Amino acid sequence: MGKAHEIIIIGGGLGGLACGALLAKKGYKPLIVEMNDEIGGRVLGATEDGFIYDYFPIGLTPVRGHRLELLATELGLDKDFSKIIGPQRASFGYRGPSGNWKVVNDVNILLGKPDETPDMNHLFELWSLSEDEQPKAVSILADIFLKPPEEILKLDEEDITFQQYLDRMNYDMPSAVYNFLGFYANMAMVEPIDLVSAAEYIRIAQDSFNNGGGGYPEGSMMRVANQLLDIFVQNGGAVQTGTKIEKIIIEDGKVAGVRTVKGEELHSPLVISSAGIHPTVLKLAGEEYFEQSYVEYVKKLQPAWGLTSQVYFLKEPVLNFDIAVAYSDDAWWDLEKYQRVENGYEPQDVVIYAQVMTNYDPSLAPPGKQLLSAGTICPSDRDSKSISMLIEKTEKILFELWPEIVPVLESKRYAGPAEVCNLTRDRVIYGQGGECMGLGQAVGQSGLHRPKAQTPIDGLLLVGIDAGGVEGMGVHQSVHSAIKVANHVAGVPV
């Protein structure tokens, strides 16, 4: 007979950790079972030669009003726990119809600085908009960034893509504005414009416009994870690392515990899985325990695309921006272009997202050095043959736009969907496992339509970005799910 536990949480990523810390604080005694030797999941990082870096890109939106603040309140922590540093200087690179790259600095439209009015002139310069086109651009962007909540809710209820929304609005739109909106779907949501939920697109754009985007927690994301682990353990929680779950045990339609790959059985009437909805339902529990309609529903849920992770250690501080993006009219992907890349097409350009982490927090590198994190969108399948090509193109454009990087480059590290899959979740359907943040913000599975935390199996709950939250990106939604699931277990109305 295996050991009995009050609650078992599968996975020590941020969702599982936050949920566990909240439950332990409420007096429960959960056990977190983590397959890696360290906790953290997608927020895992490393320390190397004095540099502290994340394995995968992390940009928190919103900077102000992030749900890490709500988590801190729920846990009774001071504001230092959830301190997010927002970017102060942004650089935009763009290759337009001229065929030449142009870089404009101090673009503040998506920084959400409370003491600054967004300056559209930087974008007008970047896009080379005529005087006739400029007011059209302002009108369209204002309609999106300032759309009232009740109208966004209606879009959520209708469940249409952002492309369908644009078609409906029939804007008189300059091509540069449309290309920017397509690029933004790729960069901010890691989704195509013709799949991403219109309501989610607008919510996330407004979050960034009003409260800042691309933030980073002081002291690193691993600092946040380690502090949650400390709270969890101090309040009676237990952790079992290096333990991979083979099966969720179900008896008479109810959860009875879990079995590890080594055959150890851990018993509990309540299992909370942060392993992802696809692996949990289709593999760990097993299709045979669910109605076919639920299995088909889960199989149709679409993971987000992947992101490459490219980390550069610089011997000198040569970059002045905190955050930078670059794209061309040819760089961003819709669904059709994504499929072409999957089938071997090699685009001329790629979209680029970059952060100089030491300009956020100098403690992330030795004195006098700089840490740069960059990446681009990529297929989420761990075996995609396009990943190395996309990493090479990202690096080529990065070095072309900011050539000062090259002479001071000390070393670099690459990661992508294969590493995400190895560290965070099993692949059980094609294209799933290497996604950058779980389920995508697609129609049919975002906002009001996000999967519920409660599964049809009594005692089996889901936590993390895949289920239980409502809206928002990455960490923002994962923490929301953790709070809601912990309150559900404790009988607190959510």
Secondary structure, DSSP 8 states (H G I E B T S, - for coil): --EE-SEEEE--BHHHHHHHHHHHHTT--EEEE-SSSSSBGGG-EEEETTEEEESS---BS-SSS-HHHHHHHHHT--TTTT-EE--S-EEEEEE-TTS-EEEEE---TTT--TTS---THHHHHHHT--TTHHHHHHHHHHHHHT--HHHHHHHHHHT-BHHHHHHHHT----HHHHHHHHHHHHHHHSS-TTTBBHHHHHHHHHHHHHH-SSBEETT-HHHHHHHHHHHHHHTT-EEE-S--EEEEEEETTEEEEEEETTS-EEE-S-EEE-S-HHHIIIIIIIGGGS-HHHHHHHHH--B--EE-EEEEEESS-----SEEEEEETTTS--HHHHHHHHTT---S---EEEEEHHHH-GGGS-TT-EEEEEE-EE-S-TT-TTHHHHHHHHHHHHHHH-GGGGGGEEEEEEE-HHHHHHHT----STT-SS-SSSB-SBTTSSGGGS--SB-SSBTEEE-STTSS--S-SHHHHHHHHHHHHHHHHTT---
